[in-house]
Amino acid sequence: MEINNIMKEVYYIYHIPGKKIGVTRDLNNRVTLVQGYKPGEYEVLDSSSDINYISGREIELQKIYGYKIDRTLYKNLVNKMKINATEQTSTFPFPKKELSKKLDANIGLKWKTSLGEFEISDLTVEWIKANSYTSMFDKKRSYIYNKAYYEAFLANSRYNHESMFDLIRQWASDRDIYSKGDIKTQLIKLYEETGELSKAVLDNDKEGIIDAIGDSIVVLTNLAEFAGTTVETCMQSAYDEISSRTGRMINGTFVKDK
């Protein structure tokens, strides 16, 4: 078995019934986290490691299902996203007005800088859009400051937790969750996520556990917002209570002293 075949990326054509057909390399990030559709609410129509095939097939399926046809082939969107990273900035080969669509089409793309590895993900894409600038040397290009990205996402950990919660709240606000949703709906979603977490634990499914915990944190962040507080405040309150607590482990459970 050749190493090159093992390492090839797989492209998925996904279908959100009544909405759209698109292509992604990461279904969880692109469809679930970014667009808010869980498995079962969308379907995978085709997949391939051949970007030429998948690009043509996407257009073909959009025609068959009667959706709006993408003007630019997926392979052209991906292949043109060649980021030029210098010590100071990371430059995108598109003007700022086009950057939003290009970023969304390249979720999962990573590049190296002097400050570490940067990535276009569901957590960073909104920040990049908000903190990009038009190049003074070429109006057809836009850029971000590497140090600013580093401080927002990499300074203290892989992602700065405070920035992560801010991004979750911005994501929810952009999708009208706060203006049209309610706390009871979020509570039901939390029950759903803990159910999925329970199944993943029983199945010893590490990826499922990560997904369920992450989704639960998103729901808890939104639930706290509806309750008129923040998830950070709740976490601080809990830590203040347990920080000086004493007790002992009994049958695998920590039992606090009375």
Steps between C-alpha positions, in 0.01 A plus 500: 500500500652834394541775760370760256168318475470483879555873542261619228223728620141391446246752369133454591197626308233570762131573449285701740149419370321805367804719564817425306763260373862572588847351536717474809801317632364503857130423546499566874659844475339618181146360527439438870699769682495778242156448343327335795378175337545173687551160336156388392408854392727473197626221276824422319430456130852413386863503610838473334866592541493628139428873522440525126229234513337641813496855357317391187270266690391782734381709204329197346309423820403865550338489156324169570357622831409842361725712723692814414811406301834612640677737263846380602603135510593381848850405384561859392390637836735264683795515266509880495516533878880518522583704808823698508630508858774744599628581848242777539195397298312223323368616163201352316482518117154662508358845578332541838152509344551147361683361802189381686394252229856384437562429869176303532604290200839421654411386851783277623778672303819547706819697443824554691622834637789603722256492794363153434245323283190701411171351381172600336241333723152559634663669800739729312311589181284774658804654666691502171210669323476769770874560528610497137621805309532596134860501382634849429719352226235292324127570540428146385663357813415504870699408808501445876769579756662178619561629853132587543395151387758348733373696801139409422549126448846371584647710781387291797386178338395360162206736521458779755196398705362849548515566127339163434193586708477839329508328163227257606279791608569684176418185303169462688414867459567493126256210466222673702519240777480771768232707328272213395591214737432447870657342809266198499608405148863517608423279798346238271808519276718445807304181578561387141874569522541323835314204351747492212786531749365205699485285187853601396636413846328162500630432147850619597476736201767764564407715199134484602591601855694803374213604274236460773700690763570779253135523396395501868733792570346693210149435635602594855651824370171589333291382796697729732440791262123443514522486880654848509849388594808356326651156495824651631316633806348157561837330468663747739219449753542123484877521534478737797278244671715193431848655525523455876283189522650191664391140482604156378445256216248224571426241230624731229305806620630803693294538817540835673552529874199606702 
